[in-house]
Amino acid sequence: MLARLLYRDGLMLVIDKPAGLPVHRGPKGGDALEDYFDALRFGLPRSPALAHRLDRDTTGCLVLGRHRKALALLGKLFKQGKVGKCYWAVVEGGPETDEGHIDIPLAKRDESRGWWMMADRGGLPSKSTWKVMGRGSGLTWLALEPVTGRTHQLRVHCAEMGWPVIGDTIYGNAPRTGAPALQLHSREVTVPISKNKPPVKVIAPVPEAMRELLTKCGWSGL
């Protein structure tokens, strides 16, 4: 966990979440990322806690609050949409234009599986923006920003637009077994944690599993 620490101050930490590990332990048990937060106390009496969530297979910037007051502040900032979030994705095909927005309400597909979402006109308002960063043979590298914060929002929105995220076995075309890694990465967060200082901007390095396809789309390795 210490090797994955990207940022630390008195109120929050930002870590680089690995793929394949849920942030919370599910009903079936198993390892969860929060099981390892004790290594990030840095002298405080309690372990830090999640200020928001990322999907099991999504990598990159994950914000933690270091104590209760900090968590309350971060929760308010996330709820009010004041935290800037930029994701990188490699998608199948891609949009014809170079930037735009998506406005597709989302709802739970099955109440017994609350994380599984679908497009629904009567669902909760869900908005995202996108910008083309590069293109390859049948692929597009996108910078995505979720204006709202619904579960699986970017994955559903990309699929509904006709360009699903590569490696998405739920909403995309990836097979259940033998699929490539999900090509979705929380690249950057910008958190206005202090009233008297500029917002904290943190960038997560590109994971190894995304480097090949990003390079095909023109990524230079920086």
N, C-alpha and C positions, 0 to 999 in steps of 0.2 A: 504493500500500500504506500509506503514512503516513497518508493520509486515512481509511483503514479501521481504524486502530489504536484500540481501545477501552480498553485497559489495558496498563500496563507497570510491572514492577518488576525487581529483579535476577535473578529466577528465571524468570519467564514473561511472555508477552504474550498478549493476547486480541484477535483481529481480527474484523471483521465480514465474513464470507465472502460474496462475490457469487454469484448463481445462474449456472449455465451453465459453470462452470469446475471441472474435477476437482481434488482436492487433490494427487493423484499423476498423473504422466504414464502413460498406458496403453500397451498393446502397439502401438497404431497411431500413437503419437506425439502431437504437438499440444501446445498450451499447457497448463500445469498451474499451480496456485496457488503451489506450492513453488518454481517458477522465479523468483519475485519476492521471495523471503524475504531476499535479500542486502540489500535496502533497509532491513531491520529489525534490522541488527546493532547499531546504536547504539554503535559502538566496540569491540565484542567481535570476536575473531579469526574466529569462525565464524558462519554464518547460523543463526537459530533453526530448529527442526524441529518437525514435527507431534507433539503429544501424544496425539491421537485423530483421527478422521476425520468428515467430513460428506459426504453424497452430492453428486454434481455439481450438482443443481438445488436443494439445500437451502441456505438462507441463514442468516446469523447467527453467533453466538458460536463461535469456533474457537480452541482453546488451543494455544499453541506453547511449547516449552521453550527457554530461551536458551543452555543448554550441557548437556553430557552428564549431569552430576550432577542438574541440574534435570529433565531428561527422564526419568531413572531414577525420581526421586521422583514426578513426575506420572504416569508409567506405572503405578507401584504404587498411587497414589490412584484412578486410573480402574479398574484391575483389581479393587480391593477394593470398588468401588462407593461410594467416599467423596465423589466429585465429584457435586454436585447438578446435574441437567440438566432444564430445562423448555423444551418446544417448543410453539409455537402452530401450529395447523392449522385450515384450513377444510375441512370434510368434507361429502359429499353425505348428505342425510338427517340422521341423527344418532341417538344413544342416547335411549331413552325416559326414563331417569333422569338425574340431574344429576352423578353421579360414580360411579366404579367402577374395577375392575381387569380386566386381560386376562391370561390364563395359557394361552398357546398355544405349544407347542414348535415350533421352526423348524429346517429343514434346507436344504441346497443343493438347488436344483431340477436343476441340471446342473453336473457337476464341471468342465466346460470353461468355464463362466461362473460362477465362484465367488461373484459378488456377487448372483446371482439366487436368491431364497429362496422357500420355500413352507412352509405349515403341515404338520407331520409329527409324529404321536404319538411316533415314535421319535427325534425330533430333539432338539436342545439346549434345555434349559429357557429360556423366554423370557417375561418378565413386564413389563407396562406398567401405569401408572395413568392415568386421565383424569378431567378435570373440565370440565363445560360452563361456558364463559365468556359465551356469548350465542347467540342463535338468530335466523335469518332465514327467508325464504321458501325452504324446501327445503334449508337450509344450517344447519350448526352450527359455532360457533367453540369449539375445544377447547384446553385446556392439557394436554399429554401429558408424562409422565415415564417414560423407559425405565429400569426397575429393573435389567434386564440390558442388554447392549450388542451385540446381534446386528446383522449387516448388514441394512439396510432394515427393521428390526424394527417401527417405528411404522407404516410404510406397509403392511406385510403385516398387522399386527394390526388396523388400522382397516378394511382391505378384508375381512378374515375376519369381522369383526363386522357387516358389512353397510353400513358408512359409510366408503367409500374417500375418500382425500384428493383434493380437486379438483386436476386437472392431472396426476394420476399415470397415465402412459401404460403402465406395466408392470403394476401391481397394481389399478389403478382402471379407470374407464370412459372416460378421456380418449383421443381419437384420436391416432395416431402423429404426424400432421401437423396443425398449426393448433390445438393444444391450448393452454389457458391455462397460465400459469406454475404450477409445483408450489406449492401453498399450504401449505408446511411451512417453519417458521422456528425456528432455535435461539435462542429468546428470551433465555434466561438461563442462566448457569453460576455455581455456587458452589464455590469451590476452597479447601479447608483447607491452603493451601500452607505456612503457618508455624505452628509449635507454640505460639508466644507471642502471636499476634495473631488476631483474629477471621477467619473465612473470607473470602476475596475474592469479592464478588458483582458480576457484570458483566451488564449488560442491553444487548442489541443493538436498535437502532431497527428498526421495522417497514419492510420493503422496499416500494417504491412498488407493485410488482406484487401485493401482498396487501392494500393499503389499501381498495380498492373493496369486496371481499367481506367483509372484517372490519367495515367500516362498516355493511354491510347486516345484520350480525349484532349490531350494537350497540356496536362499538368506538368510543370517543370521540376517538381520535386521540392518546392519551397512551401 
